[in-house]
Amino acid sequence: MRGITWLRALILLCTITILLVGCGSSDPSWESFEGAANEKSFPVPKEANQKAQPASNTEMDVVTYSLPGLKKDDIFPIVYLEAIREWGWQEEQENQQDADRVFIKNNKMVQVTIHDGYLVIMMPKANDKSLMKSLEIK
C-alpha cells in the first residue's frame, strides 16, 4: 500500500512539472516598455535584458538586448511599432526593411535591428554632425 502512495505522489509531481513547463511562454509579451540605455525616449520591452558589449563603434551608440522568442524572419512586431509611435517616434519609410527599421524624433535617429533572440538599438553619436545635418535637411 505504501508503494502505491509514493507512485501516486511521483505521478502527481511529474504532471505538475509538465504543466508548468508547458504553460511557460518563450515569446515576448510586448506589454510594458522602458527607455533604451542609449536613448531614454525610445521604448524597449521591459523583459529585454541589456547585453554587455565592447564600445568599438566610433560613429554609432549601440546597445544590444536579449529577448528570447524574438525571430528575425518574423515581421517586425506590430505591437512594438505601435509602442514606438505612442512614444512619439516616426518611422522613416525610405530605410524600412522587415527586421531593420529607422525612426526619427526631434532630429534624433534610432535604428532597430531584430535578430533571433535579441534586438539592437543604434543611434549616431553626438559627435557625428554630418548624419544629424542630413536629417535636418529632410
A tleap script that builds the chain and sets N, CA, C and O, in Angstrom:
source leaprc.protein.ff14SB
mol = sequence {
  NMET ARG GLY ILE THR TRP LEU ARG ALA LEU
  ILE LEU LEU CYS THR ILE THR ILE LEU LEU
  VAL GLY CYS GLY SER SER ASP PRO SER TRP
  GLU SER PHE GLU GLY ALA ALA ASN GLU LYS
  SER PHE PRO VAL PRO LYS GLU ALA ASN GLN
  LYS ALA GLN PRO ALA SER ASN THR GLU MET
  ASP VAL VAL THR TYR SER LEU PRO GLY LEU
  LYS LYS ASP ASP ILE PHE PRO ILE VAL TYR
  LEU GLU ALA ILE ARG GLU TRP GLY TRP GLN
  GLU GLU GLN GLU ASN GLN GLN ASP ALA ASP
  ARG VAL PHE ILE LYS ASN ASN LYS MET VAL
  GLN VAL THR ILE HIE ASP GLY TYR LEU VAL
  ILE MET MET PRO LYS ALA ASN ASP LYS SER
  LEU MET LYS SER LEU GLU ILE CLYS
}
set mol.1.N position { 0.811 -1.190 0.000 }
set mol.1.CA position { 0.000 0.000 0.000 }
set mol.1.C position { 0.864 1.267 0.000 }
set mol.1.O position { 0.552 2.267 -0.648 }
set mol.2.N position { 1.948 1.179 0.746 }
set mol.2.CA position { 2.838 2.327 0.843 }
set mol.2.C position { 3.492 2.654 -0.503 }
set mol.2.O position { 3.707 3.828 -0.806 }
set mol.3.N position { 3.807 1.653 -1.304 }
set mol.3.CA position { 4.405 1.834 -2.618 }
set mol.3.C position { 3.461 2.539 -3.581 }
set mol.3.O position { 3.908 3.308 -4.432 }
set mol.4.N position { 2.170 2.290 -3.459 }
set mol.4.CA position { 1.181 2.931 -4.327 }
set mol.4.C position { 1.096 4.419 -4.006 }
set mol.4.O position { 0.946 5.223 -4.925 }
set mol.5.N position { 1.186 4.813 -2.746 }
set mol.5.CA position { 1.142 6.221 -2.349 }
set mol.5.C position { 2.334 6.980 -2.941 }
set mol.5.O position { 2.177 8.090 -3.448 }
set mol.6.N position { 3.510 6.384 -2.874 }
set mol.6.CA position { 4.696 7.023 -3.454 }
set mol.6.C position { 4.564 7.146 -4.966 }
set mol.6.O position { 4.969 8.150 -5.552 }
set mol.7.N position { 4.003 6.132 -5.585 }
set mol.7.CA position { 3.810 6.154 -7.032 }
set mol.7.C position { 2.834 7.264 -7.419 }
set mol.7.O position { 3.071 7.986 -8.387 }
set mol.8.N position { 1.742 7.405 -6.674 }
set mol.8.CA position { 0.780 8.476 -6.943 }
set mol.8.C position { 1.427 9.854 -6.751 }
set mol.8.O position { 1.206 10.760 -7.553 }
set mol.9.N position { 2.212 10.006 -5.703 }
set mol.9.CA position { 2.891 11.278 -5.450 }
set mol.9.C position { 3.864 11.609 -6.572 }
set mol.9.O position { 3.967 12.761 -6.993 }
set mol.10.N position { 4.577 10.596 -7.056 }
set mol.10.CA position { 5.525 10.796 -8.152 }
set mol.10.C position { 4.797 11.186 -9.437 }
set mol.10.O position { 5.246 12.079 -10.155 }
set mol.11.N position { 3.683 10.525 -9.730 }
set mol.11.CA position { 2.902 10.860 -10.920 }
set mol.11.C position { 2.348 12.278 -10.810 }
set mol.11.O position { 2.381 13.033 -11.783 }
set mol.12.N position { 1.842 12.643 -9.643 }
set mol.12.CA position { 1.326 13.999 -9.432 }
set mol.12.C position { 2.430 15.038 -9.614 }
set mol.12.O position { 2.200 16.066 -10.251 }
set mol.13.N position { 3.604 14.797 -9.076 }
set mol.13.CA position { 4.732 15.727 -9.219 }
set mol.13.C position { 5.140 15.864 -10.679 }
set mol.13.O position { 5.398 16.976 -11.140 }
set mol.14.N position { 5.203 14.767 -11.408 }
set mol.14.CA position { 5.558 14.823 -12.836 }
set mol.14.C position { 4.510 15.597 -13.630 }
set mol.14.O position { 4.856 16.383 -14.513 }
set mol.15.N position { 3.241 15.382 -13.325 }
set mol.15.CA position { 2.164 16.082 -14.026 }
set mol.15.C position { 2.254 17.587 -13.794 }
set mol.15.O position { 2.134 18.367 -14.739 }
set mol.16.N position { 2.462 17.996 -12.557 }
set mol.16.CA position { 2.580 19.425 -12.239 }
set mol.16.C position { 3.788 20.030 -12.948 }
set mol.16.O position { 3.695 21.138 -13.476 }
set mol.17.N position { 4.902 19.337 -12.970 }
set mol.17.CA position { 6.100 19.830 -13.646 }
set mol.17.C position { 5.851 20.009 -15.138 }
set mol.17.O position { 6.248 21.021 -15.716 }
set mol.18.N position { 5.206 19.045 -15.758 }
set mol.18.CA position { 4.907 19.126 -17.195 }
set mol.18.C position { 3.983 20.312 -17.476 }
set mol.18.O position { 4.183 21.037 -18.450 }
set mol.19.N position { 2.978 20.508 -16.628 }
set mol.19.CA position { 2.065 21.640 -16.806 }
set mol.19.C position { 2.785 22.969 -16.678 }
set mol.19.O position { 2.556 23.881 -17.473 }
set mol.20.N position { 3.647 23.086 -15.690 }
set mol.20.CA position { 4.382 24.352 -15.507 }
set mol.20.C position { 5.319 24.649 -16.660 }
set mol.20.O position { 5.410 25.793 -17.104 }
set mol.21.N position { 6.010 23.645 -17.145 }
set mol.21.CA position { 6.928 23.840 -18.266 }
set mol.21.C position { 6.144 24.121 -19.543 }
set mol.21.O position { 6.541 24.985 -20.325 }
set mol.22.N position { 5.067 23.430 -19.765 }
set mol.22.CA position { 4.274 23.605 -20.977 }
set mol.22.C position { 3.553 24.930 -21.043 }
set mol.22.O position { 3.353 25.468 -22.132 }
set mol.23.N position { 3.158 25.470 -19.901 }
set mol.23.CA position { 2.417 26.732 -19.884 }
set mol.23.C position { 3.324 27.955 -19.939 }
set mol.23.O position { 2.844 29.065 -20.170 }
set mol.24.N position { 4.609 27.773 -19.732 }
set mol.24.CA position { 5.539 28.895 -19.802 }
set mol.24.C position { 5.660 29.395 -21.230 }
set mol.24.O position { 5.735 28.596 -22.163 }
set mol.25.N position { 5.679 30.697 -21.406 }
set mol.25.CA position { 5.754 31.278 -22.750 }
set mol.25.C position { 7.168 31.756 -23.020 }
set mol.25.O position { 7.779 32.427 -22.189 }
set mol.26.N position { 7.684 31.399 -24.199 }
set mol.26.CA position { 9.020 31.864 -24.563 }
set mol.26.C position { 8.959 33.087 -25.467 }
set mol.26.O position { 9.989 33.707 -25.733 }
set mol.27.N position { 7.762 33.446 -25.947 }
set mol.27.CA position { 7.615 34.615 -26.800 }
set mol.27.C position { 7.541 35.880 -25.956 }
set mol.27.O position { 6.990 35.857 -24.855 }
set mol.28.N position { 8.093 36.987 -26.459 }
set mol.28.CA position { 7.998 38.252 -25.724 }
set mol.28.C position { 6.536 38.668 -25.570 }
set mol.28.O position { 5.718 38.413 -26.455 }
set mol.29.N position { 6.211 39.302 -24.458 }
set mol.29.CA position { 4.822 39.698 -24.215 }
set mol.29.C position { 4.489 41.059 -24.829 }
set mol.29.O position { 3.332 41.308 -25.167 }
set mol.30.N position { 5.479 41.947 -24.982 }
set mol.30.CA position { 5.289 43.284 -25.553 }
set mol.30.C position { 4.250 44.091 -24.770 }
set mol.30.O position { 3.518 44.886 -25.360 }
set mol.31.N position { 4.174 43.897 -23.447 }
set mol.31.CA position { 3.169 44.585 -22.647 }
set mol.31.C position { 3.666 45.874 -22.016 }
set mol.31.O position { 2.908 46.839 -21.916 }
set mol.32.N position { 4.911 45.911 -21.592 }
set mol.32.CA position { 5.417 47.114 -20.930 }
set mol.32.C position { 6.805 47.448 -21.460 }
set mol.32.O position { 7.574 46.577 -21.866 }
set mol.33.N position { 7.093 48.748 -21.439 }
set mol.33.CA position { 8.330 49.239 -22.048 }
set mol.33.C position { 9.040 50.203 -21.108 }
set mol.33.O position { 8.433 50.773 -20.201 }
set mol.34.N position { 10.333 50.373 -21.341 }
set mol.34.CA position { 11.143 51.365 -20.645 }
set mol.34.C position { 12.082 51.994 -21.660 }
set mol.34.O position { 12.244 51.472 -22.763 }
set mol.35.N position { 12.699 53.110 -21.299 }
set mol.35.CA position { 13.598 53.795 -22.212 }
set mol.35.C position { 14.872 53.003 -22.468 }
set mol.35.O position { 15.404 52.352 -21.569 }
set mol.36.N position { 15.350 53.066 -23.695 }
set mol.36.CA position { 16.589 52.378 -24.067 }
set mol.36.C position { 17.773 53.003 -23.341 }
set mol.36.O position { 17.722 54.166 -22.942 }
set mol.37.N position { 18.818 52.239 -23.176 }
set mol.37.CA position { 20.003 52.723 -22.464 }
set mol.37.C position { 20.674 53.876 -23.197 }
set mol.37.O position { 21.215 54.777 -22.557 }
set mol.38.N position { 20.649 53.865 -24.524 }
set mol.38.CA position { 21.309 54.916 -25.297 }
set mol.38.C position { 20.368 56.044 -25.704 }
set mol.38.O position { 20.832 57.082 -26.175 }
set mol.39.N position { 19.059 55.869 -25.533 }
set mol.39.CA position { 18.080 56.936 -25.819 }
set mol.39.C position { 16.846 56.679 -24.958 }
set mol.39.O position { 15.999 55.852 -25.295 }
set mol.40.N position { 16.762 57.394 -23.850 }
set mol.40.CA position { 15.705 57.162 -22.857 }
set mol.40.C position { 14.296 57.396 -23.396 }
set mol.40.O position { 13.331 56.882 -22.831 }
set mol.41.N position { 14.162 58.158 -24.475 }
set mol.41.CA position { 12.830 58.421 -25.017 }
set mol.41.C position { 12.404 57.376 -26.053 }
set mol.41.O position { 11.353 57.516 -26.680 }
set mol.42.N position { 13.216 56.334 -26.232 }
set mol.42.CA position { 12.883 55.272 -27.182 }
set mol.42.C position { 12.539 54.004 -26.410 }
set mol.42.O position { 13.314 53.575 -25.555 }
set mol.43.N position { 11.370 53.389 -26.702 }
set mol.43.CA position { 10.935 52.238 -25.904 }
set mol.43.C position { 11.658 50.939 -26.237 }
set mol.43.O position { 11.992 50.655 -27.387 }
set mol.44.N position { 11.888 50.159 -25.173 }
set mol.44.CA position { 12.435 48.812 -25.266 }
set mol.44.C position { 11.590 47.956 -24.316 }
set mol.44.O position { 11.273 48.409 -23.217 }
set mol.45.N position { 11.220 46.741 -24.706 }
set mol.45.CA position { 10.439 45.895 -23.801 }
set mol.45.C position { 11.150 45.705 -22.461 }
set mol.45.O position { 12.353 45.448 -22.418 }
set mol.46.N position { 10.393 45.836 -21.369 }
set mol.46.CA position { 10.986 45.682 -20.037 }
set mol.46.C position { 11.591 44.306 -19.828 }
set mol.46.O position { 12.544 44.157 -19.063 }
set mol.47.N position { 11.049 43.299 -20.498 }
set mol.47.CA position { 11.566 41.946 -20.315 }
set mol.47.C position { 12.881 41.709 -21.075 }
set mol.47.O position { 13.507 40.662 -20.911 }
set mol.48.N position { 13.299 42.667 -21.896 }
set mol.48.CA position { 14.572 42.550 -22.610 }
set mol.48.C position { 15.717 42.844 -21.648 }
set mol.48.O position { 15.612 43.733 -20.803 }
set mol.49.N position { 16.793 42.107 -21.775 }
set mol.49.CA position { 17.961 42.277 -20.911 }
set mol.49.C position { 19.124 42.828 -21.723 }
set mol.49.O position { 19.498 42.271 -22.755 }
set mol.50.N position { 19.690 43.931 -21.242 }
set mol.50.CA position { 20.822 44.541 -21.939 }
set mol.50.C position { 22.037 43.630 -21.841 }
set mol.50.O position { 22.371 43.134 -20.765 }
set mol.51.N position { 22.691 43.416 -22.972 }
set mol.51.CA position { 23.880 42.579 -23.021 }
set mol.51.C position { 25.113 43.469 -22.941 }
set mol.51.O position { 25.140 44.557 -23.516 }
set mol.52.N position { 26.118 43.007 -22.234 }
set mol.52.CA position { 27.381 43.744 -22.164 }
set mol.52.C position { 28.113 43.575 -23.481 }
set mol.52.O position { 28.148 42.487 -24.056 }
set mol.53.N position { 28.700 44.674 -23.953 }
set mol.53.CA position { 29.436 44.617 -25.212 }
set mol.53.C position { 30.509 45.706 -25.220 }
set mol.53.O position { 30.347 46.746 -24.583 }
set mol.54.N position { 31.594 45.465 -25.937 }
set mol.54.CA position { 32.641 46.487 -26.022 }
set mol.54.C position { 32.192 47.662 -26.882 }
set mol.54.O position { 31.462 47.478 -27.856 }
set mol.55.N position { 32.621 48.855 -26.530 }
set mol.55.CA position { 32.282 50.057 -27.290 }
set mol.55.C position { 33.319 50.257 -28.384 }
set mol.55.O position { 34.269 51.022 -28.213 }
set mol.56.N position { 33.139 49.570 -29.508 }
set mol.56.CA position { 34.128 49.635 -30.576 }
set mol.56.C position { 33.672 50.496 -31.751 }
set mol.56.O position { 34.483 50.827 -32.616 }
set mol.57.N position { 32.399 50.863 -31.802 }
set mol.57.CA position { 31.882 51.655 -32.905 }
set mol.57.C position { 32.041 53.139 -32.579 }
set mol.57.O position { 31.466 53.628 -31.607 }
set mol.58.N position { 32.812 53.847 -33.384 }
set mol.58.CA position { 33.087 55.256 -33.103 }
set mol.58.C position { 31.986 56.178 -33.605 }
set mol.58.O position { 31.881 57.315 -33.144 }
set mol.59.N position { 31.158 55.710 -34.544 }
set mol.59.CA position { 30.118 56.559 -35.126 }
set mol.59.C position { 28.730 56.317 -34.546 }
set mol.59.O position { 27.885 57.212 -34.564 }
set mol.60.N position { 28.487 55.115 -34.032 }
set mol.60.CA position { 27.159 54.765 -33.542 }
set mol.60.C position { 27.212 54.336 -32.076 }
set mol.60.O position { 28.158 53.684 -31.635 }
set mol.61.N position { 26.180 54.717 -31.342 }
set mol.61.CA position { 25.999 54.252 -29.972 }
set mol.61.C position { 25.103 53.021 -30.065 }
set mol.61.O position { 23.925 53.138 -30.402 }
set mol.62.N position { 25.646 51.853 -29.772 }
set mol.62.CA position { 24.964 50.582 -29.998 }
set mol.62.C position { 24.677 49.898 -28.670 }
set mol.62.O position { 25.568 49.754 -27.832 }
set mol.63.N position { 23.427 49.477 -28.481 }
set mol.63.CA position { 23.041 48.704 -27.305 }
set mol.63.C position { 22.289 47.471 -27.787 }
set mol.63.O position { 21.379 47.568 -28.611 }
set mol.64.N position { 22.679 46.312 -27.267 }
set mol.64.CA position { 22.056 45.047 -27.632 }
set mol.64.C position { 21.257 44.524 -26.449 }
set mol.64.O position { 21.719 44.547 -25.308 }
set mol.65.N position { 20.042 44.051 -26.742 }
set mol.65.CA position { 19.161 43.495 -25.721 }
set mol.65.C position { 18.801 42.066 -26.093 }
set mol.65.O position { 18.382 41.804 -27.221 }
set mol.66.N position { 18.962 41.140 -25.152 }
set mol.66.CA position { 18.495 39.776 -25.402 }
set mol.66.C position { 16.997 39.728 -25.135 }
set mol.66.O position { 16.500 40.314 -24.174 }
set mol.67.N position { 16.298 39.024 -25.997 }
set mol.67.CA position { 14.849 38.899 -25.893 }
set mol.67.C position { 14.459 37.535 -26.459 }
set mol.67.O position { 14.150 37.417 -27.645 }
set mol.68.N position { 14.472 36.504 -25.607 }
set mol.68.CA position { 14.161 35.154 -26.083 }
set mol.68.C position { 12.801 35.102 -26.778 }
set mol.68.O position { 11.849 35.760 -26.359 }
set mol.69.N position { 12.730 34.318 -27.834 }
set mol.69.CA position { 11.498 34.163 -28.592 }
set mol.69.C position { 11.402 35.086 -29.786 }
set mol.69.O position { 10.537 34.897 -30.641 }
set mol.70.N position { 12.270 36.081 -29.866 }
set mol.70.CA position { 12.266 37.016 -30.987 }
set mol.70.C position { 12.875 36.325 -32.208 }
set mol.70.O position { 13.895 35.644 -32.096 }
set mol.71.N position { 12.251 36.501 -33.366 }
set mol.71.CA position { 12.717 35.846 -34.590 }
set mol.71.C position { 12.944 36.882 -35.688 }
set mol.71.O position { 12.080 37.720 -35.947 }
set mol.72.N position { 14.095 36.821 -36.324 }
set mol.72.CA position { 14.433 37.749 -37.403 }
set mol.72.C position { 13.520 37.570 -38.612 }
set mol.72.O position { 13.172 38.545 -39.278 }
set mol.73.N position { 13.132 36.330 -38.897 }
set mol.73.CA position { 12.334 36.061 -40.087 }
set mol.73.C position { 10.867 36.453 -39.940 }
set mol.73.O position { 10.151 36.545 -40.937 }
set mol.74.N position { 10.408 36.686 -38.700 }
set mol.74.CA position { 9.034 37.148 -38.500 }
set mol.74.C position { 8.946 38.619 -38.894 }
set mol.74.O position { 9.969 39.294 -39.010 }
set mol.75.N position { 7.734 39.115 -39.100 }
set mol.75.CA position { 7.591 40.538 -39.398 }
set mol.75.C position { 7.887 41.338 -38.133 }
set mol.75.O position { 7.786 40.821 -37.020 }
set mol.76.N position { 8.249 42.592 -38.316 }
set mol.76.CA position { 8.533 43.470 -37.179 }
set mol.76.C position { 7.275 43.498 -36.315 }
set mol.76.O position { 6.190 43.757 -36.836 }
set mol.77.N position { 7.384 43.240 -35.011 }
set mol.77.CA position { 6.192 43.146 -34.162 }
set mol.77.C position { 5.329 44.408 -34.219 }
set mol.77.O position { 5.801 45.500 -33.906 }
set mol.78.N position { 4.068 44.253 -34.619 }
set mol.78.CA position { 3.144 45.370 -34.755 }
set mol.78.C position { 2.940 46.070 -33.412 }
set mol.78.O position { 2.855 47.297 -33.356 }
set mol.79.N position { 2.861 45.296 -32.338 }
set mol.79.CA position { 2.675 45.881 -31.003 }
set mol.79.C position { 3.856 46.791 -30.666 }
set mol.79.O position { 3.669 47.850 -30.067 }
set mol.80.N position { 5.061 46.390 -31.043 }
set mol.80.CA position { 6.246 47.207 -30.785 }
set mol.80.C position { 6.217 48.473 -31.636 }
set mol.80.O position { 6.554 49.553 -31.150 }
set mol.81.N position { 5.818 48.351 -32.901 }
set mol.81.CA position { 5.690 49.541 -33.757 }
set mol.81.C position { 4.702 50.540 -33.160 }
set mol.81.O position { 4.951 51.746 -33.165 }
set mol.82.N position { 3.583 50.035 -32.647 }
set mol.82.CA position { 2.585 50.915 -32.033 }
set mol.82.C position { 3.154 51.611 -30.807 }
set mol.82.O position { 2.913 52.802 -30.606 }
set mol.83.N position { 3.903 50.889 -29.988 }
set mol.83.CA position { 4.503 51.497 -28.796 }
set mol.83.C position { 5.513 52.574 -29.187 }
set mol.83.O position { 5.570 53.631 -28.559 }
set mol.84.N position { 6.299 52.311 -30.208 }
set mol.84.CA position { 7.286 53.294 -30.665 }
set mol.84.C position { 6.575 54.566 -31.125 }
set mol.84.O position { 7.005 55.673 -30.801 }
set mol.85.N position { 5.493 54.407 -31.875 }
set mol.85.CA position { 4.720 55.570 -32.333 }
set mol.85.C position { 4.073 56.304 -31.159 }
set mol.85.O position { 4.029 57.534 -31.147 }
set mol.86.N position { 3.573 55.559 -30.173 }
set mol.86.CA position { 2.981 56.188 -28.988 }
set mol.86.C position { 4.006 57.012 -28.220 }
set mol.86.O position { 3.653 58.002 -27.580 }
set mol.87.N position { 5.260 56.615 -28.279 }
set mol.87.CA position { 6.325 57.359 -27.602 }
set mol.87.C position { 6.779 58.554 -28.445 }
set mol.87.O position { 7.717 59.252 -28.060 }
set mol.88.N position { 6.129 58.800 -29.586 }
set mol.88.CA position { 6.395 59.987 -30.385 }
set mol.88.C position { 7.378 59.823 -31.529 }
set mol.88.O position { 7.766 60.820 -32.139 }
set mol.89.N position { 7.791 58.624 -31.841 }
set mol.89.CA position { 8.754 58.381 -32.913 }
set mol.89.C position { 8.021 58.100 -34.212 }
set mol.89.O position { 6.987 57.432 -34.229 }
set mol.90.N position { 8.581 58.627 -35.314 }
set mol.90.CA position { 8.022 58.411 -36.654 }
set mol.90.C position { 8.976 57.517 -37.443 }
set mol.90.O position { 10.195 57.677 -37.383 }
set mol.91.N position { 8.402 56.583 -38.173 }
set mol.91.CA position { 9.224 55.674 -38.974 }
set mol.91.C position { 9.655 56.348 -40.259 }
set mol.91.O position { 8.846 56.972 -40.946 }
set mol.92.N position { 10.929 56.222 -40.580 }
set mol.92.CA position { 11.456 56.736 -41.842 }
set mol.92.C position { 11.208 55.659 -42.891 }
set mol.92.O position { 11.835 54.600 -42.857 }
set mol.93.N position { 10.311 55.920 -43.807 }
set mol.93.CA position { 9.859 54.909 -44.757 }
set mol.93.C position { 10.930 54.481 -45.758 }
set mol.93.O position { 10.891 53.353 -46.247 }
set mol.94.N position { 11.887 55.356 -46.072 }
set mol.94.CA position { 12.908 55.041 -47.070 }
set mol.94.C position { 13.807 53.885 -46.641 }
set mol.94.O position { 14.226 53.088 -47.480 }
set mol.95.N position { 14.107 53.784 -45.359 }
set mol.95.CA position { 15.048 52.777 -44.865 }
set mol.95.C position { 14.361 51.576 -44.234 }
set mol.95.O position { 14.977 50.861 -43.444 }
set mol.96.N position { 13.114 51.342 -44.562 }
set mol.96.CA position { 12.343 50.275 -43.945 }
set mol.96.C position { 12.655 48.926 -44.569 }
set mol.96.O position { 12.648 48.780 -45.792 }
set mol.97.N position { 12.928 47.940 -43.721 }
set mol.97.CA position { 13.082 46.543 -44.123 }
set mol.97.C position { 12.366 45.713 -43.069 }
set mol.97.O position { 11.948 46.246 -42.040 }
set mol.98.N position { 12.221 44.418 -43.312 }
set mol.98.CA position { 11.476 43.585 -42.366 }
set mol.98.C position { 12.048 43.626 -40.957 }
set mol.98.O position { 11.316 43.906 -40.007 }
set mol.99.N position { 13.322 43.356 -40.802 }
set mol.99.CA position { 13.924 43.267 -39.479 }
set mol.99.C position { 14.760 44.487 -39.119 }
set mol.99.O position { 15.412 44.498 -38.075 }
set mol.100.N position { 14.753 45.502 -39.952 }
set mol.100.CA position { 15.604 46.675 -39.755 }
set mol.100.C position { 14.769 47.927 -40.005 }
set mol.100.O position { 14.336 48.166 -41.132 }
set mol.101.N position { 14.539 48.721 -38.972 }
set mol.101.CA position { 13.702 49.917 -39.101 }
set mol.101.C position { 14.439 51.130 -38.554 }
set mol.101.O position { 15.264 51.010 -37.647 }
set mol.102.N position { 14.135 52.305 -39.113 }
set mol.102.CA position { 14.729 53.569 -38.686 }
set mol.102.C position { 13.605 54.491 -38.237 }
set mol.102.O position { 12.582 54.612 -38.911 }
set mol.103.N position { 13.803 55.141 -37.093 }
set mol.103.CA position { 12.804 56.040 -36.523 }
set mol.103.C position { 13.436 57.395 -36.221 }
set mol.103.O position { 14.618 57.481 -35.888 }
set mol.104.N position { 12.625 58.466 -36.342 }
set mol.104.CA position { 13.111 59.830 -36.124 }
set mol.104.C position { 12.175 60.548 -35.159 }
set mol.104.O position { 10.956 60.389 -35.213 }
set mol.105.N position { 12.782 61.350 -34.267 }
set mol.105.CA position { 12.026 62.191 -33.338 }
set mol.105.C position { 12.930 63.351 -32.915 }
set mol.105.O position { 14.044 63.134 -32.438 }
set mol.106.N position { 12.448 64.569 -33.090 }
set mol.106.CA position { 13.197 65.758 -32.672 }
set mol.106.C position { 14.645 65.744 -33.166 }
set mol.106.O position { 15.567 65.975 -32.384 }
set mol.107.N position { 14.846 65.479 -34.443 }
set mol.107.CA position { 16.163 65.424 -35.069 }
set mol.107.C position { 17.086 64.370 -34.474 }
set mol.107.O position { 18.308 64.480 -34.581 }
set mol.108.N position { 16.510 63.353 -33.849 }
set mol.108.CA position { 17.278 62.205 -33.378 }
set mol.108.C position { 16.869 61.017 -34.230 }
set mol.108.O position { 15.713 60.895 -34.635 }
set mol.109.N position { 17.818 60.155 -34.493 }
set mol.109.CA position { 17.555 58.979 -35.301 }
set mol.109.C position { 17.925 57.727 -34.515 }
set mol.109.O position { 18.987 57.664 -33.895 }
set mol.110.N position { 17.035 56.724 -34.546 }
set mol.110.CA position { 17.288 55.442 -33.903 }
set mol.110.C position { 17.019 54.345 -34.918 }
set mol.110.O position { 15.996 54.357 -35.603 }
set mol.111.N position { 17.938 53.401 -35.010 }
set mol.111.CA position { 17.768 52.250 -35.883 }
set mol.111.C position { 17.576 51.021 -35.006 }
set mol.111.O position { 18.346 50.792 -34.073 }
set mol.112.N position { 16.538 50.222 -35.309 }
set mol.112.CA position { 16.257 48.991 -34.575 }
set mol.112.C position { 16.453 47.826 -35.533 }
set mol.112.O position { 15.870 47.794 -36.617 }
set mol.113.N position { 17.273 46.877 -35.124 }
set mol.113.CA position { 17.506 45.682 -35.920 }
set mol.113.C position { 17.142 44.467 -35.078 }
set mol.113.O position { 17.625 44.307 -33.957 }
set mol.114.N position { 16.283 43.612 -35.629 }
set mol.114.CA position { 15.853 42.415 -34.923 }
set mol.114.C position { 16.618 41.209 -35.437 }
set mol.114.O position { 16.789 41.020 -36.641 }
set mol.115.N position { 17.073 40.398 -34.492 }
set mol.115.CA position { 17.789 39.162 -34.791 }
set mol.115.C position { 17.098 38.028 -34.034 }
set mol.115.O position { 16.148 38.271 -33.289 }
set mol.116.N position { 17.559 36.812 -34.215 }
set mol.116.CA position { 16.991 35.690 -33.468 }
set mol.116.C position { 17.442 35.774 -32.010 }
set mol.116.O position { 18.616 35.580 -31.697 }
set mol.117.N position { 16.490 36.065 -31.129 }
set mol.117.CA position { 16.771 36.096 -29.697 }
set mol.117.C position { 17.292 37.409 -29.155 }
set mol.117.O position { 17.539 37.511 -27.954 }
set mol.118.N position { 17.470 38.416 -29.991 }
set mol.118.CA position { 17.923 39.712 -29.484 }
set mol.118.C position { 17.582 40.829 -30.461 }
set mol.118.O position { 17.291 40.585 -31.631 }
set mol.119.N position { 17.623 42.061 -29.956 }
set mol.119.CA position { 17.447 43.229 -30.813 }
set mol.119.C position { 18.543 44.235 -30.517 }
set mol.119.O position { 19.097 44.266 -29.418 }
set mol.120.N position { 18.849 45.058 -31.511 }
set mol.120.CA position { 19.922 46.042 -31.403 }
set mol.120.C position { 19.321 47.427 -31.618 }
set mol.120.O position { 18.588 47.654 -32.580 }
set mol.121.N position { 19.638 48.346 -30.713 }
set mol.121.CA position { 19.215 49.744 -30.808 }
set mol.121.C position { 20.469 50.559 -31.096 }
set mol.121.O position { 21.412 50.561 -30.304 }
set mol.122.N position { 20.478 51.264 -32.250 }
set mol.122.CA position { 21.642 52.058 -32.641 }
set mol.122.C position { 21.216 53.495 -32.904 }
set mol.122.O position { 20.133 53.756 -33.428 }
set mol.123.N position { 22.084 54.410 -32.533 }
set mol.123.CA position { 21.864 55.810 -32.880 }
set mol.123.C position { 23.208 56.490 -33.067 }
set mol.123.O position { 24.199 56.103 -32.448 }
set mol.124.N position { 23.241 57.517 -33.932 }
set mol.124.CA position { 24.510 58.218 -34.157 }
set mol.124.C position { 24.989 58.868 -32.872 }
set mol.124.O position { 24.193 59.396 -32.095 }
set mol.125.N position { 26.277 58.825 -32.659 }
set mol.125.CA position { 26.851 59.512 -31.503 }
set mol.125.C position { 26.759 61.016 -31.718 }
set mol.125.O position { 26.712 61.480 -32.857 }
set mol.126.N position { 26.735 61.756 -30.659 }
set mol.126.CA position { 26.557 63.213 -30.726 }
set mol.126.C position { 27.634 63.889 -31.556 }
set mol.126.O position { 27.386 64.964 -32.103 }
set mol.127.N position { 28.820 63.305 -31.674 }
set mol.127.CA position { 29.898 63.940 -32.428 }
set mol.127.C position { 29.795 63.729 -33.932 }
set mol.127.O position { 30.598 64.288 -34.679 }
set mol.128.N position { 28.832 62.939 -34.399 }
set mol.128.CA position { 28.668 62.697 -35.834 }
set mol.128.C position { 27.681 63.721 -36.406 }
set mol.128.O position { 26.504 63.414 -36.597 }
set mol.129.N position { 28.160 64.919 -36.673 }
set mol.129.CA position { 27.319 66.030 -37.121 }
set mol.129.C position { 26.817 65.867 -38.554 }
set mol.129.O position { 25.752 66.388 -38.884 }
set mol.130.N position { 27.552 65.161 -39.414 }
set mol.130.CA position { 27.137 65.038 -40.813 }
set mol.130.C position { 25.816 64.278 -40.934 }
set mol.130.O position { 24.961 64.651 -41.737 }
set mol.131.N position { 25.646 63.232 -40.156 }
set mol.131.CA position { 24.412 62.459 -40.206 }
set mol.131.C position { 23.259 63.279 -39.645 }
set mol.131.O position { 22.156 63.233 -40.190 }
set mol.132.N position { 23.481 64.012 -38.593 }
set mol.132.CA position { 22.431 64.827 -37.995 }
set mol.132.C position { 22.017 65.950 -38.936 }
set mol.132.O position { 20.834 66.286 -38.997 }
set mol.133.N position { 22.955 66.540 -39.671 }
set mol.133.CA position { 22.619 67.593 -40.633 }
set mol.133.C position { 21.778 67.030 -41.776 }
set mol.133.O position { 20.867 67.699 -42.264 }
set mol.134.N position { 22.078 65.797 -42.208 }
set mol.134.CA position { 21.277 65.210 -43.291 }
set mol.134.C position { 19.851 64.964 -42.820 }
set mol.134.O position { 18.928 65.010 -43.634 }
set mol.135.N position { 19.643 64.706 -41.544 }
set mol.135.CA position { 18.287 64.535 -41.010 }
set mol.135.C position { 17.551 65.863 -40.996 }
set mol.135.O position { 16.352 65.903 -41.271 }
set mol.136.N position { 18.245 66.951 -40.682 }
set mol.136.CA position { 17.616 68.257 -40.634 }
set mol.136.C position { 17.169 68.715 -42.022 }
set mol.136.O position { 16.165 69.414 -42.149 }
set mol.137.N position { 17.906 68.327 -43.059 }
set mol.137.CA position { 17.561 68.692 -44.429 }
set mol.137.C position { 16.254 68.036 -44.843 }
set mol.137.O position { 15.448 68.642 -45.549 }
set mol.138.N position { 16.040 66.788 -44.403 }
set mol.138.CA position { 14.817 66.056 -44.746 }
set mol.138.C position { 13.650 66.717 -44.062 }
set mol.138.O position { 12.513 66.268 -44.209 }
savepdb mol mol.pdb
quit
